[in-house]
Amino acid sequence: DGINDTLAMKASDVGISVDSAVDIARESADVVLLEKDLMVLEQGVVEGRRIYGNLIKYIKMTTSSNFGNMFSVLAASLFLPFLPMAAVQIILLNLIYDTVNIAMPWDRVDQTFLARPRRWDASSIGRFMVRIGPVSSVFDIVTFLLMYFIVCPAVAGGPFDTLDMAGQAVFIAVFHAGWFVESMWTQTLVMHVIRTEKGAFFRNLASWPVLLASTAGVVIASVIPMTSPGQAIGLARLPWSCYGWFILIAAAYMALVALARRAYIRRYGEWL
């Protein structure tokens, strides 16, 4: 709080002064305490760790999801005679997903994560992306096979190669709608596994903003193919049986990511 403290505060990473200090001490400080309570510093540290925790959640979720989608598109190009999703549909899907993630700053963070300081490590993001991202590709490929060989032929009236142009257009629209909905379901629901080192729904429930946003995202993506705007961008109404399959796929995906999380923590000693 005095002139003699100025050099130390300038040299420190974070200089802390009080509101009753001399002018030069307050001006040299990064933080000025307005109350006689040092506990506010602890609150600031914890809040900073919570913000970092939610930030790293979003980065790892998004990079792993995009990395997995890249593999899915490559796999689809090996046997599909058309694109698995149109560009405008991908843009809309990403818009819905990113809107859901706006709620992530209000999420809870594990107490174990808050217990010690964390350093930014870009290599951990790459490691996470490479090991967790391809898990989603497994279920994307399952969805491709389900739509191409079972659902779409049932709706369009036969295998793709046997249909006329109108039938093929229906086939493609149903396929696009299937992957559109499945992608949103898996991307959104797996948030609840990735966001914590513990059990997804029971041991560490997400905050209400995250729960509401993720539920809204799933509902909106599921309804869009039934609407005229959705059909205008090349989607088609899905049979109700499809949603039962998507529930099984999403549940299996979350279970596999939970197993991958356990193996990842055992190997690297951390998750986020």
Residue pairs with C-beta under 8 A, 6 or more apart in sequence:
1 17
1 18
1 20
1 21
1 22
1 25
2 21
2 22
2 25
3 22
3 24
3 25
5 17
5 21
5 25
5 28
6 24
6 25
6 28
8 15
9 15
9 16
9 17
9 25
9 28
9 29
9 30
10 28
14 30
14 31
15 28
15 29
15 30
15 31
16 29
16 30
16 31
16 32
16 33
16 41
17 25
17 26
17 28
17 29
17 31
17 32
17 33
18 32
18 33
18 36
19 26
19 32
19 33
19 34
21 29
21 32
26 32
31 41
31 44
33 40
33 41
46 114
49 109
49 113
49 114
49 117
49 118
50 109
50 114
51 105
52 118
53 109
53 110
53 113
53 114
53 118
53 272
54 104
54 105
54 107
54 109
56 118
56 125
56 272
57 104
57 107
57 194
57 195
57 272
58 101
58 104
59 125
60 125
60 128
60 129
60 132
60 194
60 272
61 101
61 190
61 191
61 194
61 195
62 101
63 125
63 128
63 129
63 133
64 128
64 129
64 132
64 133
64 136
64 194
65 97
65 133
65 136
65 187
65 190
66 133
67 129
67 130
67 133
67 134
68 132
68 133
68 134
68 135
68 136
68 137
68 140
69 136
69 137
69 140
69 183
71 133
71 134
71 137
71 140
72 84
72 136
72 137
72 140
72 141
72 144
73 84
75 137
75 140
75 141
75 144
76 83
76 84
76 140
76 141
76 144
79 148
80 144
80 148
81 160
81 161
82 172
82 175
84 144
84 175
84 176
84 179
85 93
85 176
85 179
85 180
85 183
86 176
86 233
86 234
88 233
88 234
89 176
89 180
89 233
89 234
89 235
92 224
92 233
93 180
93 183
93 184
93 221
96 184
96 217
96 220
96 221
97 184
97 187
97 188
97 217
99 213
99 217
100 188
100 191
100 213
100 214
100 216
100 217
101 191
101 213
102 213
103 207
103 209
103 210
103 212
103 213
103 214
104 195
104 210
106 207
106 209
106 210
107 195
107 206
107 207
107 209
107 210
108 204
108 205
108 206
108 207
110 196
110 197
110 198
110 204
112 197
113 197
113 272
124 268
124 270
127 268
128 264
131 260
131 264
132 194
132 257
132 260
132 264
135 253
135 256
135 257
135 260
136 186
136 187
136 190
136 253
138 256
139 182
139 186
139 249
139 252
139 253
139 256
140 179
140 182
140 183
140 186
142 249
143 178
143 179
143 182
143 246
143 249
144 179
146 178
146 245
146 249
147 174
147 175
147 178
147 179
148 160
148 175
151 174
151 178
151 238
151 239
151 241
151 242
151 245
152 160
152 171
152 174
152 175
152 178
153 159
153 160
153 171
154 239
155 170
155 171
155 174
155 236
155 239
156 163
156 167
156 168
156 170
156 171
156 174
157 163
157 167
158 167
160 168
160 171
163 170
163 171
170 236
172 234
173 231
173 234
173 235
173 236
174 236
174 238
176 234
176 235
176 236
177 225
177 230
177 235
177 236
177 237
177 238
178 238
178 242
180 221
180 224
180 225
180 235
181 221
181 222
181 225
181 238
181 242
181 243
181 246
182 246
182 249
182 250
184 217
184 218
184 221
184 222
185 218
185 221
185 222
185 246
185 249
185 250
186 249
186 250
186 253
188 214
188 217
188 218
189 214
189 218
189 250
189 253
189 254
190 253
190 254
190 257
191 206
191 210
191 214
192 200
192 201
192 206
192 210
192 214
192 254
193 200
193 254
193 257
193 258
193 261
194 257
194 261
195 206
195 210
196 203
196 204
196 271
197 261
197 265
197 271
197 272
198 204
199 258
200 254
200 258
205 211
206 214
222 243
223 230
224 230
224 235
225 231
225 235
225 236
225 237
225 238
226 237
231 237
261 271
264 271
265 271
